[in-house]
């Protein structure tokens, strides 16, 4: 398409309701074309499967239905680019998250926000992407360590090690650590370890990110994600495993993500040059203007020139 045709198509998609985007003929064709170009085959089957999962999430979430048509388009095409699936489950690879972005000022000087749909890749999805990128060969399931288990970790001769033995019967229900074993392509082993101090620090960050003003107390109240304490007063085990996976790659090279995608672990990357899976839709579209630093949460990646409304996320702790 030439520039005028691309702009016209972009405007048409932006005008669609979020629930109308996925079954649009152009969107269908673009998804299948991109999928087959990258993965060689299977585009039609992947489209039908992911269209069902995508629309199911839109149907069940009112805030997702309020998102712009273009943001839904970007998120859907990114599924084809990354070869991921929205299939639900306890170890889902990705999910859809609505977020508000500041796109300018109104006549009174107040912020104007736009709701956008983001394809959010979980820690398990990140494992898949890193395996596809050749950074890892395999990762075991995270292991929860309880007080009384034999456990030590460290580094010797430049290599990390973990010594672990589960004590049966269990001596205590108190969780003291969680670790993940990663096998690299060359056969060497890496470990990611989280201790109680790590998730307490994350809980503090979560509280600051989700704080609110209490008119009765006349003060800000920090409100961390409930999963930090939902396991009989301690962190939920499934939540901890996801955190361990998510934070295992802080020192690994960044991996490419799309215009409508974010990683739970806040890994950012520049768009890949030379290949435009969106068919020119990102060109010529108005860009949101940057805003002042968010005072309710730790500084976020501002490379896209947008500000995220912290109130849009409720208690979602995806940034931590």
Phi, psi and omega per residue, in radians:
X1 nan 2.532 3.030
X2 -1.403 3.091 -3.022
X3 -1.066 -0.719 -3.112
X4 -1.173 -0.668 3.104
X5 -1.186 -0.687 3.122
X6 -1.106 -0.784 3.138
X7 -1.110 -0.707 3.117
X8 -1.101 -0.756 3.126
X9 -1.154 -0.685 3.107
X10 -1.093 -0.746 3.118
X11 -1.131 -0.632 3.115
X12 -1.142 -0.739 3.124
X13 -1.177 -0.728 3.137
X14 -1.087 -0.500 -3.115
X15 -1.406 -0.235 -3.124
X16 -1.293 2.623 2.953
X17 -1.199 2.662 -3.101
X18 -0.983 -0.617 -3.104
X19 -1.330 -0.164 -3.126
X20 -1.703 -0.249 -2.978
X21 -1.178 -0.858 -2.947
X22 -1.107 -0.636 -3.121
X23 -1.588 0.131 3.049
X24 -1.151 2.416 -3.067
X25 -1.054 -0.726 3.138
X26 -1.123 -0.781 -3.114
X27 -1.095 -0.740 3.108
X28 -1.024 -0.847 -3.130
X29 -1.109 -0.683 -3.137
X30 -1.175 -0.732 3.121
X31 -1.056 -0.864 -3.102
X32 -1.108 -0.738 -3.138
X33 -1.098 -0.792 -3.137
X34 -1.147 -0.775 -3.116
X35 -1.051 -0.828 -3.124
X36 -1.179 -0.578 3.131
X37 -1.153 -0.625 -3.085
X38 -1.566 -0.775 -3.015
X39 -1.851 0.083 2.979
X40 1.358 -0.542 -3.131
X41 -2.827 2.956 3.039
X42 1.575 0.183 -3.060
X43 -1.084 -0.751 -3.088
X44 -1.159 -0.766 3.112
X45 -1.124 -0.731 3.120
X46 -1.107 -0.690 3.124
X47 -1.063 -0.873 -3.102
X48 -1.074 -0.708 -3.131
X49 -1.166 -0.869 -3.060
X50 -1.294 -0.523 3.056
X51 -1.076 -0.694 3.111
X52 -1.137 -0.862 -3.140
X53 -1.089 -0.733 -3.104
X54 -1.092 -0.883 -3.110
X55 -1.174 -0.501 3.059
X56 -1.110 -0.724 3.125
X57 -1.210 -0.654 3.066
X58 -1.090 -0.757 -3.099
X59 -1.089 -0.633 -3.023
X60 -1.571 -0.021 -3.057
X61 -2.341 1.903 -3.099
X62 -1.085 -0.640 -3.126
X63 -1.214 -0.559 3.045
X64 -1.155 -0.658 -3.139
X65 -1.155 -0.345 3.132
X66 -1.500 -0.051 -3.093
X67 -1.304 2.768 -3.115
X68 -1.204 2.633 3.110
X69 -1.069 -0.653 -3.110
X70 -1.192 -0.666 3.122
X71 -1.170 -0.602 3.060
X72 -1.140 -0.714 3.110
X73 -1.050 -0.871 -3.134
X74 -1.034 -0.811 -3.109
X75 -1.090 -0.695 -3.103
X76 -1.215 -0.756 3.127
X77 -1.131 -0.597 3.114
X78 -1.086 -0.499 3.042
X79 -1.053 -0.736 3.127
X80 -1.188 -0.710 -3.102
X81 -1.104 -0.752 -3.049
X82 -1.590 -0.198 3.128
X83 1.175 0.524 3.124
X84 -1.711 3.035 3.116
X85 -2.306 2.580 3.069
X86 -1.576 0.225 -3.136
X87 -0.957 2.211 -3.097
X88 -1.287 2.856 3.118
X89 2.727 3.028 -3.104
X90 -1.176 -0.394 3.092
X91 -2.131 0.823 -3.134
X92 -1.042 2.459 -3.113
X93 -1.348 -0.524 -3.124
X94 -2.819 2.943 3.136
X95 -2.728 2.991 -3.125
X96 -1.764 2.371 -3.124
X97 -2.287 2.119 3.067
X98 -1.434 2.380 3.109
X99 -2.461 2.604 3.124
X100 -1.683 2.315 3.137
X101 -2.083 2.366 3.091
X102 -1.322 2.174 -3.094
X103 -2.028 0.116 3.115
X104 2.687 -2.832 -3.123
X105 -2.142 2.597 3.029
X106 -1.573 -3.112 -3.068
X107 -1.091 -0.452 -3.133
X108 -1.542 -0.013 3.124
X109 1.578 0.052 3.117
X110 -1.452 2.801 3.138
X111 -1.233 2.484 3.039
X112 -1.916 2.168 -3.071
X113 -1.931 2.607 3.114
X114 -2.200 2.258 3.136
X115 -1.436 2.242 -3.139
X116 -2.232 2.565 3.098
X117 -1.579 2.245 3.113
X118 -2.042 2.247 2.965
X119 -1.350 1.981 -3.053
X120 -1.874 2.087 -3.071
X121 -1.581 2.139 -3.124
X122 -1.287 3.056 3.073
X123 -1.045 -0.644 3.123
X124 -1.189 -0.663 3.064
X125 -1.149 -0.609 3.106
X126 -1.137 -0.633 3.060
X127 -1.026 -0.760 3.139
X128 -1.094 -0.787 -3.119
X129 -1.133 -0.686 -3.120
X130 -1.241 -0.563 3.044
X131 -1.172 -0.736 3.111
X132 -1.115 -0.587 -3.137
X133 -1.395 -0.075 3.116
X134 1.420 0.208 -3.137
X135 -1.400 -0.540 3.112
X136 -2.339 2.728 3.056
X137 -1.668 -0.681 -3.067
X138 -2.862 2.681 3.014
X139 -2.364 2.278 3.089
X140 -1.292 2.928 3.023
X141 -1.184 2.502 3.093
X142 -1.049 2.580 -3.120
X143 -2.020 2.239 3.081
X144 -1.531 2.312 3.140
X145 -1.911 2.271 -3.119
X146 -1.896 2.705 3.077
X147 -1.001 2.216 -3.074
X148 1.894 -0.392 3.048
X149 -1.235 2.701 3.014
X150 -1.450 2.095 -3.052
X151 -2.671 2.271 3.014
X152 -2.648 2.649 3.086
X153 -2.572 2.745 -3.138
X154 3.118 -2.708 -3.129
X155 -2.458 2.365 3.128
X156 -2.434 2.246 -3.111
X157 0.945 0.664 3.082
X158 1.394 0.124 -3.132
X159 -2.153 2.378 3.103
X160 -1.289 2.624 3.071
X161 -2.484 2.698 3.025
X162 -2.344 2.251 2.995
X163 -1.944 2.120 -3.031
X164 -2.490 2.408 3.015
X165 -2.506 2.108 3.137
X166 -1.283 2.250 3.125
X167 -1.560 2.101 3.118
X168 -2.166 2.229 0.006
X169 -1.218 2.713 -3.100
X170 -1.101 2.363 -3.103
X171 -1.439 -0.423 -3.067
X172 -2.779 2.707 3.042
X173 -1.644 0.065 -3.117
X174 -1.372 2.164 3.133
X175 -1.447 2.269 -3.127
X176 -2.029 -0.305 -3.114
X177 -2.915 2.954 3.022
X178 -2.588 2.402 -3.137
X179 -2.391 2.707 -3.134
X180 -2.257 2.259 3.095
X181 -1.700 2.220 -3.112
X182 -2.071 2.240 3.066
X183 -1.777 2.155 -3.135
X184 -1.415 2.875 3.141
X185 -1.024 -0.480 -3.140
X186 -1.505 0.075 3.100
X187 1.613 -0.178 3.086
X188 -1.292 2.831 -3.028
X189 -2.026 2.445 3.061
X190 -2.179 2.669 3.119
X191 -2.245 2.495 2.950
X192 -2.016 2.213 -3.082
X193 -2.182 2.319 3.005
X194 -2.070 2.356 3.071
X195 -1.939 3.032 -3.115
X196 -0.990 -0.638 3.131
X197 -1.096 -0.603 -3.133
X198 -1.138 -0.858 -3.093
X199 -1.338 -0.370 3.003
X200 -1.204 -0.651 3.071
X201 -1.116 -0.732 3.110
X202 -1.145 -0.635 3.088
X203 -1.087 -0.686 3.094
X204 -1.110 -0.750 3.085
X205 -1.063 -0.757 -3.140
X206 -1.070 -0.714 3.115
X207 -1.081 -0.727 3.124
X208 -1.181 -0.667 -3.119
X209 -1.187 -0.513 -3.070
X210 -1.961 0.446 -3.142
X211 -1.267 2.721 -3.140
X212 -2.494 2.834 -3.114
X213 -1.575 2.153 3.118
X214 -1.693 1.904 -3.106
X215 -1.145 -0.522 3.135
X216 -1.213 -0.834 -3.121
X217 -1.449 -0.245 -3.103
X218 1.009 0.803 3.129
X219 -2.790 2.863 3.046
X220 -1.347 2.410 3.105
X221 -2.030 2.188 3.115
X222 -1.423 2.368 -3.009
X223 -2.305 1.383 -3.112
X224 -1.163 2.772 3.084
X225 -0.914 2.285 -3.065
X226 -1.102 -0.377 -3.125
X227 -1.164 -0.275 3.078
X228 -1.226 -0.314 -3.098
X229 -2.311 0.127 -3.010
X230 -1.371 -0.199 3.139
X231 -1.596 1.206 -3.094
X232 0.965 0.773 3.091
X233 1.624 -0.150 3.089
X234 -2.153 3.138 -3.022
X235 -1.123 2.454 3.071
X236 -1.119 2.358 -3.030
X237 -1.143 -0.720 3.105
X238 -1.111 -0.700 3.103
X239 -1.097 -0.743 3.139
X240 -1.128 -0.728 3.107
X241 -1.046 -0.762 3.120
X242 -1.104 -0.678 3.101
X243 -1.116 -0.719 -3.130
X244 -1.097 -0.757 3.078
X245 -1.092 -0.803 -3.028
X246 -1.117 -0.605 -3.069
X247 -1.737 0.176 -3.124
X248 -1.290 -0.328 -2.954
X249 -2.016 0.432 -3.130
X250 -1.057 -0.537 -3.115
X251 -1.764 0.035 3.126
X252 -1.447 2.779 3.073
X253 -1.028 2.608 3.108
X254 -1.167 2.659 3.069
X255 -2.031 2.638 -3.074
X256 -1.258 2.394 2.999
X257 -2.259 2.968 -3.049
X258 -1.655 -3.113 -3.108
X259 -1.193 -0.471 -3.127
X260 -1.872 0.421 -2.994
X261 -2.266 2.586 3.007
X262 -2.454 2.662 3.063
X263 -1.696 2.493 3.064
X264 -1.012 -0.638 -3.113
X265 -1.441 0.196 3.065
X266 1.066 0.539 3.016
X267 -1.370 2.188 3.116
X268 -1.965 2.776 3.097
X269 -2.709 2.775 3.082
X270 -1.366 2.612 3.095
X271 -1.034 2.523 3.120
X272 -1.216 2.301 -3.134
X273 -1.364 2.708 2.946
X274 1.524 -0.232 -3.126
X275 -2.397 2.126 -3.105
X276 -1.954 1.667 -3.118
X277 -1.225 -0.245 -3.088
X278 -1.579 0.104 3.085
X279 1.088 0.581 3.106
X280 1.482 0.050 -3.064
X281 -1.157 -0.459 -3.095
X282 -1.402 -0.216 -3.094
X283 -1.503 2.290 3.069
X284 1.437 -0.016 3.108
X285 -1.412 2.504 3.119
X286 -1.055 2.399 -3.119
X287 -1.769 2.480 3.081
X288 -1.165 2.577 -3.130
X289 -1.589 2.519 -3.139
X290 -1.179 2.676 3.138
X291 -2.160 3.095 3.129
X292 -1.139 2.832 -3.094
X293 -1.074 2.427 3.107
X294 -1.199 2.205 -3.105
X295 -1.634 -0.023 -3.064
X296 -1.765 -0.108 -3.074
X297 -2.656 2.835 3.048
X298 -1.010 2.650 -3.060
X299 -0.981 2.291 3.133
X300 -1.698 2.928 3.082
X301 -1.149 2.134 -3.087
X302 -1.887 0.277 -3.054
X303 -1.096 -0.428 3.141
X304 -1.525 -0.058 3.096
X305 1.266 0.651 -3.138
X306 -2.302 2.837 3.049
X307 -2.078 2.292 3.111
X308 -1.587 2.295 3.069
X309 -1.306 1.973 -3.076
X310 -1.111 -0.453 -3.132
X311 -1.260 -0.251 -3.118
X312 -1.282 -0.324 -3.017
X313 -1.695 -0.125 -3.115
X314 1.007 -2.240 -3.140
X315 -1.723 0.228 3.127
X316 -1.141 2.292 -3.033
X317 -1.906 0.633 -3.008
X318 -1.131 -0.423 -3.102
X319 -1.421 -0.093 -3.052
X320 -2.279 nan nan
